[in-house]
Amino acid sequence: MKRAVRVLAGARPRPLPALALVLTLVAGGFAAWTGQDWYRAAHDDRAAYAAQRDAALAAGEQAVQNLNTLDHRDLDRGLDLWESSTAGELHNQLASGRDEFAEQVKAAKTVTTARVLSGAVTELDDRAGRARVLVALRVTVRASDGAKTDKDSRMLGELTRTGGRWKLSALGQAPVGGTPAG
């Protein structure tokens, strides 16, 4: 009987294997939870919509900047950039009036540069491939005599997705100020 008591007294639980088992179960549970969370986020339509919104905004800002930048010393490159940034009726207008406009810019010898100050997508129809953007920019015009003028403006642009890329299909000035009280 003394021997049986001694054997039972010597059988102490080993804390290290038990702790390892608990930590393994906790780590496995955490991995399963985060994996499921990641999978849900990766397959969420909102993430794809946000990516399209960001792509439309980046393309819209760049296209508006492109159409407000032109150097008389490198006119063909600038006008090619205008055409590659546009689609639809706006593209057709630019292409058909290119030669006449080029002559005007050559005669004026101006250098116009634009810098985007801020931009926002105001509408996005991802399925139809259409978006609208509002872009604030600063346009700097350098005349042939070296005089420089800056003008801040807000532009409203319509984008169309063609060939997987967003391109500007319409562009106009955004109204400034509020509506008059009447």
N, C-alpha and C positions, 0 to 999 in steps of 0.2 A: 504494500500500500504506500509506503514511503516513496518508492520509485515512481508510482503513478502520479503522486502529487508533484514530485520533482519535474516530471515531464510536462505536466500542465502548467506549472509555474514557469518553465523555461520557454513556453510557446507564446512569446509576446508578439503582438502584431508589428509588422515592419512598416514604418511610416513612408519610406521612400517609394516603394512600388505603388502604394495607395495614392500618394500625392501625384505621381506620374500619371496614373490612370485618370484621376480627376482633371488634371491639366490637359490631358489629351482630349477628353470629352468636351471640356470648355472650348478649347481651340477648334475642335471639329465643329461644334455648334456655331461658333463665331464665323468660321469660314463659310459654312452653309448659309448663314444669315446674310453676310456681305455679298456672297456670290449671287444669291437670289435678288438682292437689292441692285447689284450691278446689272444683272440681266434685265430687270424691269426697266432700269434707266436707259439701257442701250436699245431697247425695243419700244421705247415710248415715242409716240407720234409728236409729242411736244418738242422733243430734242431735234427731230428732223425738221420741224417747222422753224425752230429757232435757228438752225443752221442755214436754212433757205433765207430767212430774214436777214441774217448777218451777211450772207453772200450778196443779197440784193442791195443792202446798204453800202457795202464796200464797192460794188460795181457802180452803183449810182453816184456815190461821191467821186469816184475816179473819173467817170464819164463827164460829170458836170465840170470838174476841174479841167479835163482835157478840152472841152468845148469853150473854155474861157481862157485858154493858153495858146498863144500863137506868136511866132517869131518870124519877122519878114526875111531874116537871113536863112532860115531853114523851113521855108513855107511848105514844100511838098511833104516833108515828114509830119509837120503839124496837121496839115489837111488830111493826110492818110490816117493819122491818129483819130481825127474827128470822125472820119467815115467808119473806121473799125470799132468805134465806141457806140455807134448808132444802128438803129434798125427801122424798118417801116418807112412811113412818110417823112420823118425827120431825116433819115438817111438819104432818101430820094431828093429832098430839097437841097441838102448839102452837096450831093454829087452833081446835081444839075446846075447849081450856081457857083460851082467851084472856081472856074476860070475867071469869071467876073469879079468874084470876091478876092481872088489872088491878086489881080491887077490893082484893086483898091488898097490892099495891105502893102503891096510893093511900093505904090506911090506915096502912101503915108509914112512908110518906114517905121512902123511901131513894133514894139515888143510888149506883148500882154502876157502876164503870168497870174495864175490864180492859186490860192491856198484855201483849202477847206477849213473852216472854223468849227463847224459841227454839222451833224446830219441825223436824220431820223427816217425810219420807214413809217409812212402814215397809213398805208394799206398794203396788204399782201394777199393775193389769191394764188397760192402755190400750185393748185391743180390746173388753173388756167394759164399759169406762167405770166402773171401780170403783177406789177407792184408800183407804188407811188412813193417818192422820197421828197423830203424837204431838206435842202442843203444851204447852209449859210457859208458864204465865202468872201474872201477879200481879193479883189482884182486890182492888180497894179499895172498901169499903162505907162510905158516909157516912150516918149515922143522922139523924133529924130534929133531934136535939139538938146536932148538929155533931160528935159523936164519930166517929172514923175508925178503921177496922181494915183491915189488909192481910193477905191470905192468898195464899201461893204454892201453885199446884196444877198437876198434870199431867193433861191430858185426852187420851183416845183418841177419835178421830173417824173415822167412815166417810163417804166421799164417793161420790156418784154423779154422773156426767156427764149432765146433762139439757139439751137445747137448746144444746149446745156449751159449757155452763158447768158447773163443778164446784160441787156443793151438798152441804151436810152432811146425811146421811141417818140418822146415829146418833151419839150423843155420850155418853160416860161417863168416870168418873174412872179414871185409870191407877193400878194398884197401886203402892204405894211400898215400898221396901225389898226385901230378898231373901227367898227362900223359907226357912222354918224347917228346921233340920237335924232329921232324924228318924231 
